[in-house]
């Protein structure tokens, strides 16, 4: 774990450096695919990317403020704006981004599931790379671990998520290329798989993220709800495709 990179004349938070490089890398990949597939609307693609970045940031920050550290921010409200000190929740950003992109595409009269399928591999890659930033930062850490791959005596849950996410998205991409899937299934399969990964790995996390409900973290409850919601939508899409 190395939260700060000290270059002598400047100190750079490793988390934000990793996130910045990850976003840049993923956007370059998206741009390369757009160059190969000119039928996909470039403006809408980067509009969506901008919406995801902005609402992901805001949603992730607000979820941290109101769920994880509300008492602290009540006492020191200006600290809300000092985001460089850390404090983001993935599901907060994901849910706000999902709602915002859906609203944008509806206004543009675009098929939400088409764009969701197209961007899912890049979103999953962004998530996986972002968890590397969490590893260097030292947040999202795991419980005590004596296995050979333990880091500082703890489960490297951040790296578990990296590996699980990469395996998941590679499996979905390969599966989708082997057969023609109904539009929307790539995205919904990813939501299901990601939810399962997150639900299971949460059992090995120990960082304080607020009170538990029925011995489950809020992330596990959200994972279960997202899984059930995605499963329901998959059933609807498959039934519609058969009719």
Number of C-alpha atoms within 10 A of each C-alpha: 13 13 17 15 13 12 8 6 5 7 10 12 18 21 24 18 14 18 19 13 14 20 20 13 16 17 16 12 13 19 15 11 12 15 12 9 11 9 8 14 10 15 9 15 16 14 14 21 18 13 17 22 15 16 21 24 20 18 23 22 22 19 20 23 21 13 16 18 16 17 12 13 14 13 9 10 13 9 13 18 9 10 11 9 9 13 17 19 21 17 18 22 23 17 17 21 24 17 12 18 22 19 13 17 17 12 9 10 9 13 13 17 18 15 20 21 18 17 17 20 22 18 18 21 19 21 20 21 23 24 24 20 26 22 22 17 19 17 20 17 22 24 16 16 15 11 10 7 11 15 17 13 14 18 22 22 26 23 18 17 22 21 13 17 24 17 11 18 23 14 12 20 14 10 13 14 9 9 8 8 13 15 19 19 23 24 25 23 20 23 21 20 20 20 23 18 18 20 21 12 18 21 15 18 20 16 13 13 16 13 12 13 10 8 9 13 19 19 19 22 16 17 23 17 14 19 22 15 14 21 17 12 15 20 12 11 15 14 10 10 11 6 5
